[in-house]
Amino acid sequence: MKQLLMKSRCALTISALVFMLAGCGTTGGLNRDKLDQTIADIQAAATQICSFVPAVSTVSAILSATGVPYVGMVPSIAEQICAAVTRRSGAAVPAVQVNGKMIPVRGRFVSR
């Protein structure tokens, strides 16, 4: 049940993000395929940098908080995620701050 709730919440977040940014001129219009590719690119970059695969819900929340996802943001977002999961802050859940909002970073470490 918990897994179904997380998938539903993630789908809702992605849908809201797509709707919100659908007409944005700086992205040339954002569609589901572009959003999915941006999320996959960020996950791949984070995996390459620090062997951590951020959850889709985490990446979606970060993109939503930034306002406009585009390819140039991929390295920066991946680096922020890696900094959050590798620093020793004593926080129970690592987080990144985007536009004044703290976003929990969830995901998993993988071996290379």
Helices and strands as residue ranges (DSSP letters): H 2-21, G 25-27, H 32-50, E 52-54, H 56-66, G 71-73, H 74-86, E 95-98, E 101-104, E 107-109
